[in-house]
Amino acid sequence: MVSVRFEEADITVKEGSNLLEALLDAGHDIPNSCRAGACQCCMLQATEGTPPTEAQKGLKETQKQQGYFLACRCQPNSEMSVQLNEQVSSTEGILISKQQLTDSVLQLKLKADIEYLAGQYINLVRHDGLSRSYSIASVKSIDDHIELQLRIFADGQFSQWALNDFVLGENIELQGPFGDCFYTKTDSNQPIIMAGTGTGLAPLYGIVRDALKQGHTGPISLFAGAKNSAGLYLVEEIKALSEHYENLTYYPVVLEETGSEPDGCEIGDINAVVKNMIPNTKGYRAYFCGSEDRVKTLRKQTFLAGANMQDIYCDLFTPSS
């Protein structure tokens, strides 16, 4: 028998049983369905101890790295502490830089003492409780700040406040980080596709720099899209990165041609451009970030073109109503 700590209670898992059964028998309401490791409804997170390998089969490497496992397949062989959901950590950040990158993109740089992985997201909580989620574009091992790239909405309560009223030196609450859309060094030779439009570039900018910093040697294709050339940003920074790392290829993509596109810019829908450039995705890892519909289309076409679904990481942006 092994003891597992859950919600301030010690749960005993009998030999031949699994953690899900033990938790249910103890009266805990744990989501579950198939009880065979397929539906992943009973996923928990280990905060102390190591989940058995069998309990993490079928999960993404990013989930394994954060201690997630399936309770129905968990027969613990040592003591563990587990939780149902991620605990929301909160800290104060201070605004140290604010710059408008395009008419619709605002860059914020914050000083805050938090652990994060490039590509995860945090919640910014205003003094009156208004909160929005933004992906992290910085890399902790490279940058001495947290970088966020906000899309500016004409009627956006938070983005308009950040643009006009959020001043340097002002504090703001940060919650998180959250999410599993980040780089893990499981196969440094694996080819990678990255694609995003608008501020979908934010997490990708962090992830690609993190991958290169960690020594990824496989080819990386980064597609960054916008409606027209005025919506493209960080063009020179990414070009410089691709010149320094020969395994990185940068594809700026615009839907509408205006004659002011940067060199090497592709014209067309980014989904079609990605499909045309990389028709066979077998063996690829993929990162897609941006609007929900576009990301879902990219995920589907990449899976149908040969990629393993476990190798496709997505960050879907849903505007607040």
N, C-alpha and C positions, 0 to 999 in steps of 0.2 A: 504494500500500500504506500502511496505517495500523497503528501499534503500539498495542496495548491491554494494560494491566497487569492480571494476574489471578493471585492467590496467589503473589506474588513472582516471577512469570515474565512476560516480554514476549511477547505473542502477535501475530503479524503476520496481518492480515486482507487478503487479496489482493483486488484490484479485481474486482468481479462476484461475490464470495463474501460470506458473512455471518459474524457473530461466532460463532454456534453451530457452524457448520461448522469454523471455525478452531480453536475450543476442543476440539471432538471430535477433529480431526486431530492436535492436540497431545497427546492422551491424557487430557484432563480428562473426568471423569464428570459431565456436565451433564444433568439431567432434561429429557426432551423427548418429544414424541409426534407431533403433527400437522405440525410444522415449517412451519406456514402462519399462525401468529399467532392461532389459534382457541382452543387448549387452555390457553395461557398457562403451560405446564409449565416453559418455559425462561426464566422471568422472572429477571433479574439486577438489581443495584442499582449505579448509578454513584456512586462516592465522589469522583471528580474528573472534570471534563469534563462535556459535555452530550450526552445521547443524541439521535440524530436523531429528528425528529418522527415519521417513519414507524414507528419502533420503539416508540413509545408510543401508537399508535392502539388504541383499544378499552379502555384502562386508565382507572381512576377518576382524577379530578383529584388526590385525595389521594396516590395512588400516583405520579403524575407529579411532584408536588411533592417527593416523597422520592427522586426519581431512579431509579425503577423503569422497566424497559423489557424488551422481548422480544428475546432474542438472535437468534432465527431471522429477525427482520425488521430487524436492526441491521447496516447497512453504514456504519460510522463514518467521518466526514469529518474528524475531528481526534482527537488522542490522548485516551485515557480510562483511568481506573482503575476496575475493577469488582469486585464480590464476589457470591458465590452467595447468601448469607443476610445478614440484619442482624447487624452486629457487636454483641455485648452489652457495653455500657459499664456501669461500676459506680462508684458513689460512696457516700459516707457521708452520712446524713441524721440530724438530731437532732429528737426529739419536743419540740414547743413547746406543744401543746395537745391535750387529749383530752376529748371530751364525748359522752355517750350521748344521741342524738337521739330514739330510741324504745327500746322494750324489745329490739328486734332490730337496731338500727343504731348503730354506733359511729363517730364522726367523729374522725379524726386529722389534725393539722396538723404538717407537718415543714418544717424548714429544710434546704435542700440546693441545691447549685449545679449544676443540670442544665437543659438546654434541652428543652422539651416543648411539645406542643400540647394544649389542653384537649380531653378525650375519649380521649386515648391512655391506655395503662396501663403500670404499672411493677410489677416484682417487689420485694416486701419480703423480705429474707433475714435470718432470725434468727441469733443468734450460733452456734447449733448446726447451721445449714444448712437448717433448715425454711423453706420459701419459699411464698408465696402471691402471686397477681396481683390488683391492684386498679386500677380506673379512676380517672383524675385528674379531680377536680371543680373545681379551681382554674383560673384564667386568668393566665398569666404577666404580661401587661400590666396586670392589675388587682390581683392578690394578691401579697403578699410571702412567700408560703409555698406548699407543696404540700398540697392537701386531698384526703384519701381518706375514703370512707365504707364501712365494713366491715359486712357482715352478720354478726351474732352467732349462732353455732350452739351449742346446748347442749353438744354433744360435739366442738366444733371446737378442734383443738389450737392453731391460730394465733389465732383470734378470741378464745378464752378467755384466752390468754396476753396478747393486746393489751389486753383489757378489765381484767384483774386484776393483771398483773405488769409491763407495759410502762410505765415511769415517765418523767415529764417530765425532759428533759435527757439521756436515754439515747440512744445512737447505734444506728443500724441501717443495714444495707447496702441500697442501692437499685440495681436493675438496670433498664436501659431508657433512654428510653421505647420502647414498641412500639405497633403498630396504626395503622390508617388511618381510624378513625372520628373525624374532626374536621372543623371548618368550613374551607372554602376560599371566598374571595371571587371566584367565577367569574361569578355573576349575582346581584347584590344585590337584584333584584326577584323572584327565584324564590320561590314559596310553599314553605314547609317544614312537614313533619309531624315531630314528635318523640313517642315513646312508650316508656315503660318502667315496670316494676313493682318495688317494693322498692328495693334499691340500684342498680337500673337507672337511677334518677334521677341518680346521681352523675356519669357522663359527660355526660348531657343538661344538667345544671345548668352544667357548664363550657362545653359547646358553645353553648348559647343565649346565655350572657353574652358569649362570644367573638364570636358572630355580630353581636350588637347593638353591641358595642364597635367592631367593624369597619365598622359602618354599614349592616348589612343592613336594607333597607326593605320587602321583601316580607312578606306575612303569615306568622307563625310560630304554629303550634298545638302546645302542649306538653301531652301527656296523661301524668299521673303516677298510677300505680295502686297499690293496696294491698288486702289482704283486707278491712279495715275502717278506720274513721277513725283508730284508734290507730296504724295503720301508716303514715299519711301524715306527712311531715316537710318542713321548709323551706317550709311553706305560706305563711306571712306574707312570707317573703323573695321568693318567686316572685310573689305577689300584688302586692307593692310594685314589682317589676320590670315587671309587666304594666301597672300604673298609670302608670309613667314612660314606657314605650314602647307606643304605641297599636297597633303592629303585632303585639304579642305577646298571645295569648290562652291562658290557663291553665285546664286542665281536670283538677281532682283527680277520681279515679275510685275507687270502692270496690265490691267484690263483694258485701259484706253491709251492709245498712242497719241502723244502730244508733240513729239519731236525733241523733247528735252530729257529723254531717258538716258541713264548712265550706260557706259559701255557694257556690252554683254547682257543687256536687259532683254528678257523674254516678254512677248506680247501675247496676252490671252488669259483665260481662266487658270488659276494656279493648279487646280485639280487636274485639268487636261495637260498642263505643262509638265507636272510631275509624272503623270502616266506616260507621256510621250518620251521623256528623258530616261525614265527607269521603268520599262515595261515589265520586267521580271524582277520581283522583289524577294525571291526565295533566298533565305539566309540573311536577310536584312533586319536591322533594328530600326524602328521608326519613332519619331516624336512629332506630333501634330498639335498645334495650339491655335486657338482663335474661336470664331463663332461656332456654335453647336452644330448647325447643319453642315458647314464646310468640313469640320473636323470629322464628323460621322461619315461623310462621303469619302474623305481621304482614307479613313480607317478601313472602310469596306473595300475600296478598290485596291488598297495595298494588301489586304488579306487575300482577296481573290486572285491577286497577281503572284501569290506564293509565300508571303510572310506568315510566320507563326503569330497567332493572336497574342500570345504571351510576350512577344517582342515589340508590340505596338503600344506606345505610351501616349496618352492624350491629356490635354488640359483644355476643357471646354469652357468658354466664356459665356455667361448668361447675364445680360444687362439687367440691372435692378429696375423694377417698375416704379 
